[in-house]
Amino acid sequence: MSNTKAYVVVFLIRFIYAIMQILTKATFNNGMSTSVFVFYRHLVASLFMIPIAFFLERKRAPPLSCKISFKLFMHALYGISGSINIYSIGLKYTSATSGAAIYNLLPVIAFFLALLLRMESVNVKRWHGVAKASGILLCIAGVAILAFYKGPVLKSINHNELLKNHGATSHGTSTMHSKIKWIMGIFLMTLSVITWSLWTVFQGPMLVEYPSKVLNTTLQCIFATIQSFFMALAPERNFSRWKLGFNLDLLTVIYSGIAVSGISYYLQVWAIEKKGPVFLAMSMPLTLVFTIIFSSLLLGEVISLGSVIGGALMVGALYAVLWGKSREQIETDQKTTSQDKQLSYQDSYNSTLV
């Protein structure tokens, strides 16, 4: 029963992220400012997390020093507000499918950054080392193909954009993007995943310094809201662009703030606790599958052969790194067990001599 629950939860997590990709892309197609959207998303997330943090952590929260506050502020700046702003611009220039495909790079790039920071190692004389190195190469190849090769267009399920505000002008991917904008969008989203990966790598040490997960997340959401406000204020001085009606834009903002930043965070923590981080990472390609289906059905997006090949290579990169990590862990555990047995035998032998 526990395994069934875990599978249901990871399917739900990937479904939540796929719907976020679709709604966000539809909102940008309808003309909403990317920077204003990011501000509202973080504002909703903060309003959702503050009461939770207050009731859960008000009595047991560790003391918050100026040094910890500054670190949380900087993590929010490059890893949340900065990263999501860059990603949103890239998504506006490309497609929901390409955004979901690039999302699969997160564990691979996080591993590569950990390698550069000497938190990980690669032994190319072992199969697990070859697998991890191959994953990095597949990652680079996938991004390059997604950016520079489109190829034949695959047949779309639906050629009409269903998720569209009344009276909005669509700039969706059913029309041809300029090649320069497409390439720029791919590399902006890749840059966003790099900064998000760096944030992921540094969250381990950050949680050691400040172990409250809920308060840690809430404070970063608050800082990201403040940062996003000023990031949006610079390009959007006309406050008529900030207005939200009772339409798709408002739905997307609320969904992204609550379902993605709130509910999915808890579900991911639950899944990692029950089945481990590798199990959760292995499910990431499901977001791409769901997004391909929904983007064609709801957005009328056309799927190119290049997007499929690039996405497949990125999924291959993900599984290569995960397989290499799992094999390395198995060898490490076997080596530790063998050493423990030798020490136990030596202690037993010494006791007989005495």
ABEGO torsion letter per residue (X at the ends): XAAAAAAAAAAAAAAAAAAAAAAAAAAAAAGBBAAAAAAAAAAAAAAAAAAAAAAAAAAABBBBBAAAAAAAAAAAAAAAAAAAAAAAAAAAABBAAAAAAAAAAAAAAAAAAAAAAGABBBBAABAAAAAAAAAAAAAAAAAAAAAABAEBBBBBABABBABBBBGBBBABAABBBBAAAAAAAAAAAAAAAAAAAAAAAAAAAAAAABABAAAAAAAAAAAAAAAAAAAAAAABABAAAABBBBBAAAAAAAAAAAAAAAAAAAAAAAAAAAAEAAAAAAAAAAAAAAAAAAAAAAAGBBBBAAAAAAAAAAAAAAAAAAAAAAAAAAAAAAAAAAAAAAAAAAAAAAAAAX
